[in-house]
Amino acid sequence: MKINSARQAWHDCKYNPAPGQTSDVVQLGVVVQNTERGPTANHAVHGALAGHIQSAIERLHPQIRVFGDFMYAAEQSDDIREAAEEVVFLLVQTRSPRMTAAKREKLEYVVKGIMRRYRYMHQGGQSSNEDPLANAEKFRAWMWQVYEVRLESCNWERDWGGVIQLIFECCEDLDRRALSPVAAVIYEMREAA
């Protein structure tokens, strides 16, 4: 397990391949596993490092942990995604001014869209991907294509500009709160080494 960033550590600590194990897909979709074991301690070292990171993750508040799992866990599920979307949606609602019921209904889907954008931008550990839907027209078209939610282009900045910025800020806040304990553990391990 290489520890280059808290994001990568979150992902790698939950991924535990068997030592020297590889799998090949053969004809008819049958998976054949070849195991070659050698005299290395890599597996044990990975387990020890992963245990420190997993301990920091488990001490997080469940809502923050589920957001971190949505962003960085090796295994993804619809349950994790839906729970993370609910956490961000509720946080955005508490931080935003009152809105109409129709806008609130669309807000749920806008949160889902922004979370996909945020996740794409921060995959790979260094937050180096550009926002693929930064253009309002692209985002509106994508929302219609994926969720069949029509967002009006007139008064876009007034109606959705501030809300979208708020959603990004909520994601950044949750991301920072999820990764800071992991980063602290990494710092402690580097200091000890």
N, C-alpha and C positions, 0 to 999 in steps of 0.2 A: 504494500500500500504506500503510494507516494503521496506525500502531503504537501501540495502546492498552494491550496487555498481551502477555505472553510467550505465552499460550495462543493469542491471535488471530494473533500473528506466526508461530507454528508453522504454523497453518492456512494463512495467506495466502502464506507463502513458497513453498509447494508448488503454489499455484494461480496459473497464469499465462495469463490470457485474452489473446487477440490484441487489439491496440489498436482500439477502436471496433467490435469484432465482436459481433454478436448473432445469435441463431438463433430462427426461428419454426417451430413445428410446424404443418404444413399438413395437409389431408385426406390420408387413406391413410397417415399416419405418416411422411411424407417431411419431412426437415428441410432448410429452405432457409436459407442463411447470407447475411446482408447485411453487407457490410464498408464502413464509412465511415472513412476515414483523415483525420486533421487534423494540423495542424502542432504536435503536443505531444510532450513528452519524458516523459510519464507512464510509458510502457512501459519506457523505459531506467532511469528512477528506481526503478521497481518491481523490475527485475532486479538493480540494484545493492544495494538494501536486502535483497532476498530472498537474495542471495548471501552476505551477512554472517550472516544467520540460519541458512541452510543449512549454512554452514561450522561454526557452533557445534553444530548438530545432528549433523553427521557425525563430530565429535570425541567424541561420547558413546559409552559402552560399548554394544555392540549390544543387550543386554537392556534397558537404560534407553531407548535409542532406539526400540525396538519398542513399549515401553509408551507413550512419547510419541506415536508414530504412531497407535497404537490410540485414544488419547484425542483427538488434535487434527489429524491429517493430513486434507487435503482429500479424498483418495481412500482409501477403506477397502476391505479385502479380508478374506476368511476366513483367509488365511494370516497376516496381521498380527494379527487377533483371536486366533487359536489360539496363536500364538507369545507374545503378551502374557499370555494366560490361563496358559500354562505357566510363564512367568516368575513371575507372582504366586503360583501354586500352589506352586512349589518354594520361594519365599521364605517363604510361610506355613508350609510343612512344616518348614523349618529353624528357625523361631522358635516353633513350637508344641510342647507336650509330646507325649509318645507317645500314640497313639490306636489303637483297634481297626481292623482292616482294613475293616470295614463302615462305620465313621465316616469313614475316610480316603477310601473310595470316594464317599461322599456329599459329602465336603469338596470334591472336584473340581468338583461342580456348584454348591455353595454359593459357591465362588470365582467361578465364571462369573456367578452371579446378583448377587453384590456388585459385581463389576466393571461390570455394566450399570447398577446403581444409582449407583455412583460416577461413571461417565461421564455419566449423565443429570444428576446434580447439578452437574457442572462444565462443562457445555456452555454456550456463549455468552460465555465469556471471564471472567466475574466470579464464578463459583461461587455463583450466586444461586438456583438451582433447589432446591426442597425435595425431600427423599428421598420418592419416591412409595410406597415399600414399607417405611417405618420401622416400621409395625405388624407384629408377628411373625405374626399370622394372615394378613395380606395377603401377606407374603413367602412363607409356607408354601403358600398357595393358588397363588401365582404359580409357585413351584418345581414344584408338581404339574402345573400347566397347561402350562408350557413344557418342562420336562425329565422329567416323570413321576417325580420323586423325592419320596418322602414323608418329611417331617421331622416327628417326633412333637412334639406340643405339651407333653406332660408333661415337667417339668424342662427347659423350653426355655432358661432363663437359664443353668443349669448346663451343659447340653450344647452350646449354640450361641451363647449371648450373648458369652462371651469370645472365641470363635473369630471371630465376625462382627466384633467390635471389632478384633481382630488383623488381619483381612483389610483393613478400612478403613485401619488404620495402615500396613500394607504398601503399599497403593495411594498413600496420602499421601506416604510416603517416596519411592517411585519417581517420583511426580509432581514432588515438590520437586527431586529430583536431575536430572530431565529438564528442568525449566523454569529452574533457576537459571543455567545457562550462557547460555541465550537471554535471560534478563532482564539478565544482565551485559552482553551485546552491545548490547541496547537502551539501557542506561544509558550505555555508552560513546558510542553514536551520538548520544544526546541531549546529552551533555556537549560533543561536538564541534560540534554544530549551533549 
